Amino acid sequence: MTSSDMNSNLNRLRSMALDSPETTLNAARLKLRRTPKEEHEPEHYEDLQLGGFNPCLFRSLERFLPENLLSSTRIEKARAMSDLLLRYSPESERMRVQKHREYRQNILSSYQRLHEELYTLEDPASFFVPSFLDAVTSEENFKSVIVRAAPGIYTFNMLKPQFCQMLIAEVENMEKWFHYSKSSMMRPTTINKYGVVLDDFGLDGMLQKLLEDFISPISRVLFPEVCGTGLDSHHGYAIEYGKYRDTDLGFHVDDSEVTLNVCLGNQFSGGELYFRGVRCDNHVNSEIKENYDYSQVPGQAVLHHGRHRHGARAITCGRLVNLIMWCRSSTFREAKRYQKDFSSWCGGCKLEKHNRQQSAIKATVEVLKRRGAENGHVELGSKSTAH
């Protein structure tokens, strides 16, 4: 199951379960919470057989379980959530889940990892530069490390060169494995012809920990309008630009609340990112007024609003590899279904709100003018009568 499927499944599941008077879990008639229990620390489910469902989905869903089920064992919670997911999953989706499970099991059972240390985040100091680790320890460090390059766009140094090279080598190893196994690879997005979904190769646990321990806390400060309750799932992948690879990336928005984009290297020229403003679905094709271009630097990260319209220019020589993580909030996505105005972050909604306010002010001024004129006529009439 892809991360997009996971979020869609979770939102539909919550909606259906909440619309029902009661939801059956493990033969007990229980209701899901309407809002997640944020202080609850969910279990890890990566080592369990979950019927093809993404373990991140279980971690997200667990916070919505009723209190008496939260105190159950991990196995009992996993069984209950599996039953619930299967109950509300249509046949076509179950078939897709099964197909993806077989695809992933084939990779995990056959692929020989090149750098085992990449698959855990036990020693963050071996991955990240000291300034990035310091950024999450205090507000003062945070402000000195995270640079606001433009509205909704932040940059900071993040990865050590050794980690970048190790991950590039691992991605090359993944590509070689697919070539020699003569298997067809599921690409990261519909607009990428090349690239690797890192989650499918077992890096989902490491990336989820990166999300929970670092990116989510940072995003709650930088993007409170979409990450106020935190980020709970991701879609992680690597993309490659160069000869016999994608040369550029077309203008688009991401299926995320926040996107982390880290340049890994290698030697390259070109490949600048360009950003053209944050927009909701209704204004994604609206007029472009915001412009910001960014030259990529190995090890440096860009953290931006997922709805920020952007693309990547063609590289002119060399090879460029990027680590991308689409970070998502199931709570925000559920709340968004009931919203119509996104003026807190959408440039189009903000402009419409401004125009409405200006129209209201203009209309009020016209009314006051008319009333003033009418009162003036009344006074003149009174004075004429008196004479």
C-alpha positions in Angstrom: 0.0 0.0 0.0 1.4 3.4 -0.9 1.4 6.3 1.5 -1.2 8.0 -0.5 -3.4 4.9 -0.3 -2.7 4.8 3.4 -4.0 8.3 4.1 -7.0 7.8 1.9 -7.8 4.6 3.7 -7.4 6.1 7.1 -9.6 9.1 6.3 -12.3 6.9 4.8 -12.1 4.5 7.7 -12.5 7.2 10.3 -15.3 8.9 8.4 -17.3 5.6 8.0 -16.6 4.5 11.6 -17.6 7.8 13.0 -20.7 8.0 10.9 -21.8 4.6 12.2 -23.5 4.6 15.7 -20.9 2.0 16.8 -17.9 0.3 15.4 -17.2 -3.4 16.1 -13.7 -4.2 17.2 -12.7 -7.7 18.4 -16.4 -8.5 18.9 -16.7 -5.6 21.3 -18.9 -2.7 20.2 -16.7 0.3 20.6 -16.4 3.8 19.0 -13.4 5.4 17.6 -12.3 8.8 19.0 -13.3 11.8 17.0 -9.9 13.4 17.7 -6.6 11.6 18.3 -5.2 11.2 21.8 -2.0 13.2 21.1 -0.3 12.4 24.3 -0.5 8.6 23.6 2.7 7.1 22.3 1.7 4.5 19.7 3.3 1.1 19.3 5.7 0.0 16.6 4.2 -2.6 14.2 7.0 -3.1 11.6 7.8 -6.7 12.8 4.2 -8.0 12.6 2.3 -9.5 9.7 -0.3 -6.8 9.0 -2.1 -8.2 6.0 -0.2 -5.9 3.6 -1.2 -2.7 5.4 1.5 -0.1 6.1 2.7 -0.2 9.7 2.6 3.6 9.8 -1.2 3.4 9.2 -1.5 1.4 12.4 0.6 3.9 14.4 -1.7 6.7 13.1 -4.9 4.8 13.7 -3.9 3.7 17.2 -4.4 7.2 18.6 -8.0 7.1 17.6 -8.8 3.9 19.5 -11.0 4.0 22.6 -9.4 4.1 26.0 -10.1 0.5 27.0 -8.5 -0.8 23.8 -5.4 1.5 24.2 -4.5 -0.4 27.3 -4.6 -3.8 25.5 -1.5 -5.6 24.3 0.2 -4.7 21.0 -1.0 -7.9 19.4 -4.6 -7.3 20.4 -4.5 -3.7 19.1 -3.0 -4.9 15.8 -5.7 -7.6 15.4 -8.4 -5.1 16.1 -7.2 -2.5 13.7 -6.6 -5.1 11.0 -10.2 -6.3 11.4 -11.4 -2.7 11.2 -9.3 -1.9 8.1 -10.5 -5.1 6.3 -14.1 -4.4 7.2 -14.1 -1.0 5.5 -11.7 -1.7 2.6 -13.4 -2.3 -0.8 -12.5 -5.4 -2.7 -10.4 -3.5 -5.3 -8.4 -1.9 -2.5 -7.8 -5.2 -0.8 -6.5 -6.6 -4.1 -4.2 -3.6 -4.5 -2.9 -4.0 -0.9 -2.3 -7.7 -1.6 -0.4 -6.9 -4.8 1.8 -4.4 -3.1 2.4 -6.7 -0.1 3.7 -9.4 -2.5 5.8 -6.8 -4.3 7.4 -5.6 -1.1 7.9 -9.1 0.4 9.7 -10.0 -2.8 12.1 -7.1 -2.3 12.6 -7.6 1.4 13.2 -11.4 1.0 15.7 -11.0 -1.8 17.4 -7.7 -1.7 20.9 -7.6 -0.1 21.4 -4.4 1.8 24.7 -2.6 1.1 24.8 -0.4 4.2 22.8 -1.9 7.1 23.5 1.1 9.3 21.2 3.2 7.1 18.1 1.3 8.1 18.0 2.4 11.7 18.4 5.8 13.4 20.1 4.6 16.5 22.9 7.1 16.3 21.6 10.4 14.8 25.0 12.0 15.2 26.4 9.7 12.5 23.7 10.9 10.1 23.2 14.6 10.9 25.5 17.6 11.2 25.7 19.0 14.7 23.8 22.2 13.9 20.7 20.2 12.9 20.8 18.2 16.1 21.1 21.4 18.1 18.1 22.9 16.3 15.6 20.7 18.1 17.1 21.4 21.6 16.3 25.0 22.1 14.4 27.9 20.5 17.6 30.0 20.3 19.4 27.2 18.3 16.3 26.7 16.2 16.3 30.3 15.0 20.0 30.3 14.3 19.9 27.1 12.2 16.6 27.3 10.3 16.6 30.0 7.6 13.4 31.4 6.2 14.4 31.7 2.6 10.9 32.8 1.4 7.3 32.5 2.7 6.6 28.8 3.4 10.2 27.8 2.5 13.0 27.0 5.0 16.5 25.8 4.5 19.2 24.3 6.8 22.2 22.1 6.8 21.2 18.6 7.6 23.1 15.5 6.4 26.8 14.6 6.7 28.7 14.0 3.4 29.4 10.4 4.4 25.7 9.6 4.9 24.8 11.2 1.6 27.3 9.1 -0.2 26.2 5.9 1.6 22.6 6.6 0.6 23.5 7.3 -3.0 25.4 4.0 -3.1 22.4 2.2 -1.5 20.0 3.7 -4.2 22.4 2.5 -6.9 22.4 -0.9 -5.4 18.6 -1.0 -5.3 18.5 0.0 -9.0 21.0 -2.8 -9.9 19.0 -5.3 -7.9 15.9 -4.5 -10.0 17.9 -4.7 -13.2 19.4 -8.1 -12.6 16.2 -9.5 -11.0 14.3 -8.4 -14.2 11.5 -7.1 -12.0 9.5 -4.0 -12.7 9.9 -1.2 -10.2 7.1 0.9 -8.8 8.3 4.5 -9.2 7.9 7.2 -6.5 5.3 9.4 -8.3 3.4 9.6 -11.5 5.7 12.3 -12.9 9.0 10.5 -12.1 10.2 8.0 -14.7 13.2 7.1 -12.4 13.8 6.9 -8.7 13.3 4.5 -5.9 10.6 4.2 -3.1 12.8 3.8 -0.1 10.0 2.6 2.1 9.6 -0.5 -0.1 13.2 -1.5 0.6 12.8 -1.4 4.4 13.8 2.2 5.1 10.3 3.2 6.2 11.1 2.6 9.9 14.2 4.9 9.8 12.3 7.6 7.9 9.3 7.4 10.2 11.6 7.9 13.2 13.2 10.9 11.3 9.7 12.3 10.9 8.6 11.8 14.5 11.8 12.8 16.3 12.9 15.8 14.1 10.7 16.9 11.1 7.3 16.8 12.9 8.5 18.9 15.9 10.1 21.4 13.5 7.1 21.6 11.3 4.7 22.2 14.2 6.6 25.5 14.7 7.1 26.4 11.1 3.7 25.3 9.7 1.2 25.4 12.5 -1.7 25.9 10.1 -1.3 22.4 8.7 0.9 20.6 11.4 -0.6 21.9 14.6 -1.3 18.3 15.8 1.9 16.9 14.3 2.7 14.7 11.3 2.0 11.0 11.5 2.9 9.4 8.1 5.2 9.7 5.2 6.1 8.7 1.7 9.9 8.5 1.3 11.8 8.1 -1.9 15.0 9.1 -3.8 14.9 10.7 -7.3 17.8 10.9 -9.8 18.5 13.5 -12.5 21.1 13.1 -15.2 21.9 11.3 -18.4 19.6 8.4 -19.0 17.5 9.6 -16.0 15.0 12.4 -15.4 16.5 15.6 -16.5 14.1 18.0 -14.8 10.8 17.9 -12.8 7.7 19.7 -14.1 5.6 22.3 -12.2 3.5 20.6 -9.6 2.3 20.4 -5.9 3.1 17.5 -3.6 0.6 15.1 -1.9 1.8 16.2 1.5 1.3 18.8 4.2 5.1 19.4 4.4 7.9 18.2 2.1 11.5 17.6 3.1 13.9 17.7 0.1 17.5 17.0 0.8 20.2 17.2 -1.9 22.5 14.2 -1.6 24.9 15.1 -4.5 26.9 14.1 -6.6 28.7 16.5 -9.0 26.2 18.5 -11.0 25.3 21.8 -12.6 21.8 23.2 -12.9 18.9 21.5 -11.2 17.7 24.6 -9.4 14.3 24.4 -7.6 11.8 27.1 -8.3 8.8 27.9 -6.2 5.7 29.9 -7.2 3.4 30.2 -4.2 1.2 28.1 -1.9 -2.2 27.2 -3.2 -5.2 25.0 -2.2 -6.9 22.7 -4.8 -9.2 25.5 -6.0 -6.4 27.9 -6.8 -3.6 25.6 -7.8 -3.7 27.0 -11.4 -4.2 30.6 -10.4 -2.0 33.6 -11.4 1.6 33.4 -10.3 2.8 36.3 -8.2 5.4 34.7 -5.9 8.8 33.8 -7.3 11.7 32.1 -5.5 14.6 30.1 -7.0 16.9 27.9 -4.9 20.3 26.4 -5.9 20.8 23.0 -4.4 23.7 22.2 -2.1 24.7 18.7 -1.1 23.7 17.9 2.5 21.4 21.0 2.7 17.6 20.5 3.2 14.6 22.5 2.0 11.5 22.2 4.1 8.4 23.6 2.3 4.6 23.6 2.4 3.4 20.6 0.4 1.0 22.8 -1.6 3.8 25.1 -2.6 3.8 25.0 -6.4 7.3 24.1 -7.6 9.5 22.3 -10.0 13.2 21.5 -10.8 15.1 22.9 -13.7 17.1 20.6 -15.9 20.6 19.8 -14.9 23.2 20.7 -17.5 25.8 18.2 -16.6 26.6 15.5 -14.0 24.2 13.6 -11.8 21.9 14.8 -9.0 20.2 12.6 -6.3 17.6 13.9 -3.8 16.1 12.4 -0.8 12.4 13.3 -0.7 9.9 12.8 2.2 6.3 13.7 1.8 5.1 14.3 5.4 1.4 14.0 6.2 -1.1 14.7 8.9 -4.2 12.5 9.0 -5.8 15.0 11.4 -5.4 18.0 9.1 -6.6 16.0 6.1 -9.8 15.0 8.0 -10.4 18.6 9.1 -9.7 19.9 5.6 -12.7 18.0 4.3 -15.0 20.4 6.2 -13.1 23.7 5.4 -13.7 26.0 2.4 -11.4 28.9 3.3 -7.6 28.4 3.5 -6.6 32.0 3.7 -4.1 31.2 6.5 -1.8 29.6 3.9 -3.3 29.7 0.4 -2.4 32.8 -1.6 -5.5 32.5 -3.7 -7.9 32.3 -0.7 -6.0 35.2 0.9 -6.5 37.4 -2.1 -10.2 36.5 -2.3 -10.6 37.3 1.4 -8.8 40.6 0.9 -11.0 41.5 -2.1 -14.1 40.6 -0.1 -13.0 42.8 2.8 -12.2 45.7 0.4 -15.6 45.3 -1.3 -17.3 45.4 2.1 -15.4 48.5 3.2 -16.2 50.2 -0.1 -19.9 49.3 0.3 -19.9 50.6 3.8 -18.3 53.9 2.8 -20.9 54.3 0.0 -23.7 53.7 2.5 -22.3 56.3 4.9 -21.9 58.8 2.1 -25.5 58.3 1.1 -26.7 58.7 4.7 -24.6 61.8 5.0 -26.0 63.3 1.9 -29.5 62.5 3.0 -29.0 64.1 6.4 -27.6 67.2 4.6 -30.7 67.5 2.5 -32.9 67.1 5.6 -30.9 70.0 7.3 -31.2 72.2 4.3 -34.9 71.5 4.1 -35.4 72.4 7.8 -33.5 75.7 7.4 -35.6 76.7 4.3 -38.8 76.0 6.2 -37.6 78.1 9.1 -36.9 81.1 6.8 
